[in-house]
């Protein structure tokens, strides 16, 4: 049976929406039935076989809208195969310090909401100078300059690894199908996003006989940078 999957997200400048749409496209290509909705208009997750939630980092935090949705539906989400993706410019730099910062933002979100996703991915976002107002453009340029990033404010810069996004979606599809076929939890799926078994890349925690996977990008695993300097917005 093909899974019915909800992709729910909050976006500010639009990059998180683009990522959500790409995830949905991959899932549909695999035969899944997919609904995509912004958190303000998203349905409850109860009627779905799996849920993907995503949001971007702004002012070093996730949005109030995403926090509210996850908190309100935490019980239903935790009883359903679920994935989380976080979008930020912090994840554009894969060194340990930036990865630790990005992971900390995931832990903060989970601590606030009680959400316990099975798969978590960190994706780099976009620097959209042309969409910022005058003040935010100057602030972002100053922050990015400290990070030795792109400072030409007449251009936008995209850092999202689309191959990683698509692999994340394929992992969600495979995990959702496994859960539909084996609802008792007798079977688990540990997909390509967690193919690297080095200690810096993966930690698995059993929850309800399923596998929760946190993956960080290294030279051997580029499918998802999962779970220093300031956490930049996406």
CORKA-V121037 format. One record per pair of residues at least 12 apart in sequence whose ideal C-beta (glycine too) atoms are under 10 Angstrom apart, sorted by the first residue. I is the first residue (numbers start at 1). J is the second residue. D is the distance in whole Angstrom. If there is no record, write none. Layout:
BEGIN
i->{I	I}
j->{J	J}
d->{D	D}
END
This chain:
BEGIN
i->{1	1	1	1	1	2	2	2	2	2	2	2	2	2	2	2	3	3	3	3	3	3	3	3	3	3	3	3	3	3	3	3	3	3	3	4	4	4	4	4	4	4	4	4	4	5	5	5	5	5	5	5	5	5	5	5	5	5	5	5	5	5	5	5	5	5	5	6	6	6	6	6	6	6	6	6	6	6	6	6	6	6	6	6	6	6	6	6	7	7	7	7	7	7	7	7	7	7	7	7	7	7	7	7	7	7	7	7	7	7	8	8	8	8	8	8	8	8	8	8	8	8	8	8	8	8	8	8	8	8	8	8	9	9	9	9	9	9	9	9	9	9	9	9	9	9	9	9	9	9	9	10	10	10	10	10	10	10	10	10	10	10	10	10	10	10	10	10	10	11	11	11	11	11	11	11	11	11	11	11	12	12	12	12	12	12	12	12	12	12	12	13	13	13	13	13	13	13	13	13	13	13	13	13	14	14	14	14	14	14	15	15	15	15	15	15	15	15	15	15	15	15	15	15	15	15	16	16	16	16	16	16	16	16	16	16	16	16	16	16	16	16	17	17	17	17	17	18	18	18	18	18	18	18	19	19	19	19	19	19	19	19	19	19	19	19	19	19	19	20	20	20	20	20	20	20	20	20	20	21	22	22	22	22	22	22	23	23	23	23	23	23	23	23	23	23	23	23	23	24	24	24	25	25	25	26	26	26	26	26	26	26	26	27	27	27	27	27	27	27	28	28	29	29	29	29	30	30	30	30	30	30	30	31	31	32	32	32	32	32	32	32	33	33	34	34	34	34	34	35	35	35	36	37	38	38	38	39	39	39	39	39	39	39	39	39	39	39	39	40	40	40	40	42	42	42	42	43	44	44	44	44	44	45	45	45	45	45	45	45	45	45	45	45	46	46	46	46	46	46	47	47	48	48	48	48	48	48	49	49	49	49	49	49	49	50	50	50	50	50	50	50	50	50	50	50	50	50	51	51	51	51	51	51	51	51	51	51	51	51	51	51	52	52	52	52	52	52	52	52	52	52	52	52	53	53	53	53	53	53	53	53	53	53	53	53	53	53	54	54	54	54	54	54	54	54	55	55	55	55	55	55	55	55	55	55	55	56	56	56	56	56	56	56	56	56	56	57	57	57	57	57	57	57	57	57	57	57	57	57	57	57	57	57	58	58	58	58	58	58	59	59	59	60	60	60	60	60	60	60	60	60	60	61	61	61	61	61	61	62	62	62	62	62	62	62	62	62	63	66	66	66	66	66	66	67	67	67	67	67	68	68	69	69	70	70	70	70	70	70	70	70	70	71	71	71	71	71	72	73	73	74	74	74	74	74	75	75	77	77	77	77	77	78	78	78	78	78	78	78	79	80	80	80	81	81	81	81	81	81	81	81	81	81	81	81	82	82	82	82	82	82	82	82	82	82	82	83	83	83	83	83	83	83	83	83	83	83	83	83	83	83	84	84	84	84	84	84	84	84	84	84	84	84	84	85	85	85	85	85	85	85	85	85	85	85	85	85	85	86	86	86	86	86	86	86	86	86	86	86	86	86	86	86	87	87	87	87	87	87	87	87	87	87	87	87	88	88	88	88	88	88	88	88	88	88	88	88	89	89	89	89	89	89	89	89	89	89	89	89	89	89	89	89	89	90	90	90	90	90	90	90	90	90	90	90	90	90	90	90	90	91	91	91	91	91	91	91	91	91	91	91	91	91	91	91	91	91	91	91	91	92	92	92	92	92	92	92	92	92	92	92	92	92	92	92	92	93	93	93	93	93	93	93	93	93	94	94	94	94	94	94	94	94	94	95	95	96	96	96	96	97	97	98	98	98	98	98	98	98	98	98	99	99	99	99	99	99	99	99	99	100	100	100	101	101	101	101	101	102	102	102	102	102	102	102	102	102	102	103	103	103	103	103	103	103	104	104	104	105	105	105	106	106	106	106	106	106	107	107	107	110	116	116	116	116	116	117	117	117	117	117	118	118	118	118	118	118	118	118	118	118	118	118	118	118	119	119	119	119	119	119	119	119	119	119	119	119	119	119	119	119	119	120	120	120	120	120	120	120	120	120	121	121	121	121	121	121	121	121	121	121	121	121	121	121	121	121	121	122	122	122	122	122	122	122	122	122	123	123	123	123	123	123	123	123	123	123	123	124	124	124	124	124	124	124	124	124	125	125	125	125	125	125	125	126	126	126	126	126	126	126	127	127	127	127	127	127	127	127	127	127	127	127	127	127	127	127	128	128	128	128	128	128	128	129	129	129	129	129	129	129	129	129	129	130	130	130	130	131	132	132	132	136	137	138	139	140	140	140	141	143	143	143	143	143	144	144	146	146	146	147	147	147	147	149	159	160	161	161	161	161	161	163	163	164	164	164	164	164	164	164	164	164	165	165	166	167	167	167	167	167	167	167	167	168	168	168	168	168	168	168	169	170	170	170	170	171	171	171	171	171	171	171	171	171	171	171	172	172	172	173	173	174	174	174	174	174	175	175	175	175	175	175	175	175	176	177	178	178	178	178	179	182	182	184	185	185	185	185	185	185	186	187	187	188	188	188	188	188	188	189	189	189	190	190	190	190	191	191	191	191	191	192	192	192	192	193	193	193	193	193	193	193	193	193	194	194	194	194	194	194	194	194	195	195	195	195	196	196	196	196	196	196	196	196	196	197	197	198	198	198	198	198	200	200	200	200	200	201	201	201	201	201	201	201	201	201	201	201	202	202	202	202	202	202	203	203	203	203	213	213	214	214	215}
j->{31	49	177	180	181	27	28	30	31	32	33	49	173	176	177	180	27	30	31	32	33	34	48	49	50	81	172	173	175	176	177	178	179	180	181	32	33	34	35	47	48	49	50	176	180	23	24	27	28	30	32	33	34	35	36	48	49	50	51	52	80	81	83	169	172	173	176	24	33	34	35	36	37	42	43	44	45	46	47	48	49	50	51	52	53	77	80	82	19	20	21	22	23	24	27	34	35	36	37	42	48	50	51	52	53	54	83	85	169	172	20	35	36	37	38	39	40	41	42	43	45	48	51	52	53	54	55	66	69	70	73	77	21	23	24	36	37	38	39	42	52	53	54	55	56	63	65	66	69	85	87	38	39	40	42	53	54	55	56	58	62	63	64	65	66	67	68	69	87	38	39	54	55	56	63	65	66	87	125	234	55	56	57	58	63	87	125	128	131	233	234	56	58	125	126	127	128	130	131	132	136	156	233	234	56	125	126	128	131	234	56	87	88	89	123	124	125	126	127	128	156	158	159	160	233	234	38	54	55	56	57	63	66	85	86	87	88	123	125	126	160	234	36	38	54	56	87	87	125	126	158	160	162	165	54	56	85	87	121	123	125	126	160	162	164	165	168	169	234	36	37	38	52	53	54	55	85	87	165	36	160	162	165	166	168	169	36	52	54	83	85	121	165	166	168	169	170	172	173	36	52	169	165	166	169	165	166	167	168	169	170	172	173	50	52	169	170	172	173	176	169	173	166	169	170	173	169	170	172	173	174	176	177	173	177	49	50	169	172	173	176	177	48	49	48	50	52	169	173	47	48	51	52	69	65	66	69	53	54	55	63	64	65	66	67	68	69	70	72	65	66	68	69	65	66	69	73	73	69	72	73	76	77	69	70	73	74	75	76	77	78	79	80	82	73	75	76	77	79	80	76	80	76	77	80	81	82	176	80	81	176	177	179	180	183	80	81	82	83	118	119	172	173	175	176	177	179	180	70	73	76	77	80	81	82	83	84	115	117	118	172	176	81	82	83	84	85	117	119	121	168	169	172	176	66	69	70	73	77	82	83	84	85	86	109	113	115	117	66	83	84	85	86	87	121	123	67	69	70	84	85	86	87	88	105	109	234	85	86	87	88	89	123	125	126	233	234	86	87	88	89	90	91	101	102	105	106	109	122	125	231	232	233	234	88	136	231	232	233	234	230	231	233	88	90	101	104	105	108	230	231	232	233	105	108	109	112	231	233	86	87	88	105	106	108	109	112	113	109	84	86	109	112	113	115	108	109	112	113	115	112	113	113	115	82	84	109	110	112	113	114	115	117	109	112	113	114	115	113	113	115	110	113	114	115	116	114	115	113	114	115	116	117	114	115	116	117	118	207	208	208	118	176	179	117	118	119	172	175	176	177	178	179	180	189	210	115	116	117	118	119	120	172	175	176	210	212	117	118	119	120	121	168	169	171	172	175	176	193	212	213	224	106	109	110	115	116	117	118	119	120	121	122	226	227	106	117	119	120	121	122	123	164	165	168	169	172	224	226	102	103	105	106	109	120	121	122	123	125	225	226	227	231	234	102	121	122	123	124	125	126	159	160	165	233	234	101	102	105	122	123	124	125	159	231	232	233	234	102	124	125	126	127	140	143	144	147	149	157	159	230	231	232	233	234	102	103	104	105	122	124	125	147	225	228	229	230	231	232	233	234	103	105	121	122	123	124	125	159	160	161	164	216	217	224	225	226	227	231	232	234	123	124	125	126	127	144	147	149	157	158	159	160	161	225	232	234	124	147	148	149	159	225	228	229	232	122	124	161	216	217	218	219	222	225	228	229	200	216	218	228	228	229	122	124	147	225	228	229	230	231	232	122	200	216	217	218	225	226	227	228	216	227	228	228	229	230	231	232	122	123	124	216	225	226	227	228	231	232	120	122	214	216	225	226	227	227	228	231	122	227	231	120	121	122	214	226	227	120	214	227	227	205	207	208	210	212	207	212	213	214	227	171	172	175	176	179	188	189	205	207	208	210	211	212	213	168	171	172	175	189	190	191	193	194	210	211	212	213	214	215	224	226	168	193	212	213	214	215	224	226	227	164	165	167	168	169	171	172	193	213	214	215	217	223	224	225	226	227	164	214	215	216	217	224	225	226	227	159	160	161	162	164	165	168	224	225	226	234	158	159	160	161	164	217	225	232	234	157	158	159	160	232	233	234	156	157	158	159	160	233	234	140	141	143	144	149	150	151	153	155	156	157	158	159	232	233	234	140	155	156	157	158	233	234	141	144	150	151	152	153	154	155	156	157	153	154	155	156	156	153	156	233	233	153	153	233	153	232	233	153	229	230	231	232	233	157	232	229	230	232	228	229	230	232	232	234	234	217	222	223	224	225	222	223	193	215	217	221	222	223	224	225	226	223	224	223	191	192	193	195	221	222	223	224	191	192	193	215	223	224	226	193	191	192	193	223	189	190	191	192	193	194	195	213	215	223	224	189	191	193	189	191	189	190	191	192	193	188	189	190	191	193	210	211	213	189	189	190	191	210	211	210	209	210	209	206	207	208	209	210	211	209	209	210	204	206	209	210	211	213	210	211	213	202	204	211	213	211	213	215	223	224	215	221	223	224	213	214	215	221	222	223	224	225	226	211	213	214	215	221	223	224	226	215	220	221	223	215	216	217	218	219	220	221	222	223	220	221	216	218	219	220	221	216	217	218	220	221	214	215	216	217	218	219	220	221	224	225	226	214	215	216	218	221	226	215	216	226	227	226	227	226	227	227}
d->{10	8	8	6	8	10	10	8	5	6	6	9	9	9	8	8	8	9	9	5	7	9	8	4	6	8	9	7	9	4	6	10	8	5	10	7	4	8	8	7	5	5	8	9	9	9	8	6	9	10	5	7	5	8	9	6	6	5	7	7	10	9	9	10	7	8	6	10	10	8	5	8	7	7	7	9	6	10	8	4	9	8	5	7	9	10	9	9	10	5	8	10	6	5	8	6	7	5	8	9	10	10	8	5	8	7	9	10	9	9	8	9	8	5	7	6	10	9	4	8	8	10	7	7	5	8	9	8	7	9	9	10	9	9	10	8	8	6	7	8	8	7	4	6	9	10	10	8	10	8	9	6	5	8	9	9	8	5	7	10	8	5	9	5	4	9	10	8	10	7	9	8	8	6	9	10	10	8	10	9	9	6	10	6	7	10	10	10	9	7	8	8	9	8	7	9	5	10	5	8	10	9	8	7	9	10	8	8	8	10	7	6	10	10	9	9	5	4	9	7	10	7	9	7	10	5	10	6	6	5	10	10	10	8	9	5	10	9	7	9	10	7	9	8	9	10	10	9	10	8	9	8	9	9	6	9	7	6	10	6	8	10	6	9	10	6	9	10	9	6	9	9	8	9	6	10	8	9	10	7	9	7	5	7	9	7	8	6	8	9	8	10	6	8	7	4	10	7	10	5	8	8	10	9	8	8	5	9	9	4	6	9	7	9	8	6	9	7	6	8	10	10	10	9	10	9	8	7	9	4	9	9	8	8	9	9	8	9	9	6	7	8	9	9	10	10	9	10	10	9	8	10	9	10	8	10	10	8	10	8	8	10	5	5	9	7	4	9	10	6	10	9	8	10	10	6	9	10	10	8	6	6	10	9	10	5	10	10	5	6	10	9	6	8	8	10	5	10	9	8	10	10	9	10	7	9	9	9	7	7	6	9	7	5	9	6	4	7	7	9	10	6	9	7	4	9	7	8	10	8	8	6	6	8	5	7	9	10	9	10	9	9	10	7	5	8	7	9	9	10	9	8	6	9	7	7	6	9	8	7	7	5	8	10	10	10	7	7	8	9	7	4	7	7	9	8	9	9	9	8	8	7	7	10	10	8	9	10	8	4	6	9	9	6	9	7	4	7	7	4	8	7	9	10	8	6	10	10	10	8	5	7	6	6	9	10	9	9	4	8	10	9	7	9	9	9	10	7	9	7	5	9	9	7	7	8	9	8	10	8	10	10	7	9	8	5	8	9	10	10	10	8	10	9	10	10	7	6	6	9	10	9	9	9	10	8	7	9	8	4	8	4	9	10	7	4	7	8	9	9	8	10	6	4	5	8	8	10	9	9	6	8	8	7	7	5	9	10	8	8	8	9	9	8	9	6	9	8	6	5	10	8	4	9	9	7	7	8	5	6	8	10	9	10	10	10	9	6	6	4	7	7	7	9	8	5	8	9	10	10	9	10	7	8	8	7	10	4	9	7	5	7	10	9	9	10	9	9	8	5	8	6	10	8	7	10	10	8	9	7	9	6	6	8	8	7	5	7	9	9	9	8	10	9	10	9	8	5	8	4	9	10	8	10	9	4	9	6	7	7	8	7	6	10	6	6	7	5	10	7	5	8	6	9	9	8	8	8	9	7	9	8	3	7	6	5	10	10	8	8	8	9	9	10	8	8	8	5	5	9	9	10	10	9	4	6	4	8	8	9	9	10	10	8	10	5	9	10	9	9	9	9	4	7	9	8	10	9	8	9	10	4	9	9	9	8	9	8	7	9	9	9	10	8	8	9	9	9	10	8	5	8	10	9	6	8	10	8	9	10	8	3	7	10	10	9	9	5	7	10	9	9	7	9	5	7	9	7	9	8	8	9	9	6	5	7	8	5	10	5	10	9	9	7	9	7	9	7	10	9	7	8	7	9	8	4	8	10	8	9	8	6	6	10	7	8	8	4	10	10	7	9	9	6	9	10	7	9	7	9	9	10	10	9	7	10	9	9	9	10	7	9	6	7	5	7	7	6	7	7	9	10	8	7	8	10	9	7	5	8	8	8	8	10	9	8	7	5	8	8	5	5	7	8	9	5	10	9	9	7	9	9	7	10	8	4	7	5	8	9	9	9	8	8	7	4	5	6	9	6	7	9	7	6	8	7	7	9	8	9	4	6	7	9	10	8	10	8	10	8	7	6	8	7	2	6	7	4	6	7	10	6	7	9	10	7	7	6	10	9	9	6	4	8	7	8	9	8	9	10	5	8	9	10	9	7	9	9	9	8	4	7	7	6	8	8	7	8	5	7	8	10	10	9	5	8	10	8	8	7	6	9	6	10	6	9	9	7	7	8	10	10	6	8	7	8	9	9	8	7	9	9	8	7	7	8	10	8	10	6	5	5	7	10	9	8	9	8	5	6	9	10	8	4	7	9	9	6	9	7	5	9	10	7	7	8	9	7	9	4	6	5	8	10	8	9	8	8	9	8	9	10	9	5	9	5	9	10	8	4	9	7	10	8	8	9	9	8	10	9	9	10	7	9	10	8	10	10	6	3	6	10	7	9	9	9	9	7	6	5	10	9	7	9	9	7	6	7	10	8	10	8	10	10	9	5	9	7	10	5	8	10	4	5	10	7	8	5	8	5	8	8	8	8	9	8	6	7	7	9	9	6	9	4	3	9	9	9	9	9	7	10	7	8	6	10	6	10	10	9	6	5	8	5	10	7	5	10	10	9	7	6	8	10	8	9	9	9	10	9	8	10	5	5	8}
END
